[in-house]
Amino acid sequence: MRLIFMGTPDFAVPTLCALHQAGHEICAVYSQPPARSGRGKQLRPSPVQAKAEERGLPVRHPETMKDLEAQADFHALEADAAVVVAYGQILPLAIIDGPKLGCFNVHASLLPRWRGAAPIQRAILAGDSLTGVTIMQMETGLDTGPMLLKGKTETEDKTAGDLHDELMQMGARLMVEVLEKLDTIRPEKQDRRDATYAAKIDKSEAAIDWDKPALHIERQVRAFSPFPGAWFEMDGERIKLLRARVIGVNGKPGTVLDEQLTIACGNAAIRPLELQRAGKPAMQAEEYLRGKPAPVGAVLR
């Protein structure tokens, strides 16, 4: 097919590569404009733009697809379809209906559950045992379009970072499969009664409240690892907790119970497995405790 690809972050890169490798003609790659980052605040291309340029694919990054000139340029490409993966803009109807076959989206949840911006994190926080990827035909509603293909995976013990890396590869495979079998796939309408909304993550959600049950905190740790990182304070220092295990012991919430830094919660306790001090790389709990032994009996708040 003659395709337009629209994506910006790392999550979108495997799909771009898979479509190119499968022999589709990528007539244009759309990505968000380069952003300033790093110490020198230099303009840096998005991961998708960088990969597209590496493969010799033409890149465009209009400020908004609502611009009439940008829409005219898009339509002039006369693409069979557009593939959209975490592009970073809400697309107007003029774009969605532009390609002959429409626009197809890779969404990191089992729709209609977790429509919206943070489906991976919300699935973990809610305790979902399964999550996955849905390939969807786009329409103007927020992740409301007909579903074409799904892939599933278990969430147990996986962080948001683990699932991000797994689902971006799954999404790439499924999108290639959908385009290969498009003539035989029967779209499935979403049941809006089953829909939930995956609100964008607010950094304030990352603060650990030791009065909460250990199971809640363990999910919080996984959902916010590696970013923004669930955190607590000890000796006036903010510590990010990146992996943890629920331990079946009880104590006053926030109390350090042993030299392994097991911390009592509202119900049961949390034992850190991986931590990160401010400005330092992540480290295993054993390494952290060699340099900073646990203050047994201390109460953290």
Buried (B, 14 or more C-beta within 10 A) or exposed (E): BBBBBBBBBBBBBBBBBBBBEBEBEBBBBBBBBBEEEEEEEEEEBBBBBBBBEEEEBEBBBBEEBBEEEBBEBBBEBEBBBBBBBBBBBEBBEBBBBBBEBBBBBBBBBBBBBBBBBBBBBBBBBBEBEEBBBBBBBBBEEEBBBBBBBBBEBEBEEBBBBBBBBBBBBBBBBBBBBBBEEBEEBEEBEBEEEEBBBBEEBEEEBBEBBBEBBBBBBBBBBBBBBBBBBBBBEBEEEEBBBBBBBBBEBBBEBBBBBBEBBBBBBBBBBBBBBBBBBEEEEBBBBEEBBEEBEBEEEEBBE
